């Protein structure tokens, strides 16, 4: 997790929270540090990239009232 947090400039605590919340898959083999596979990291990053940005408010066309 150290290399990933350094590469992405995330705090390790942020990764722990993502893992705890189930947003990022990770594994731990016995007492080894937490491992995040490249595939799982890419899935998480792709999900961030696919999140839609807030859309701009819809513009209303000017309507003229005709008698």
Secondary structure, DSSP 8 states (H G I E B T S, - for coil): -HHHHHHHT--HHHHHHHHHTTSS--B--TTS--B--HHHHHHHHHHHHHS----------------
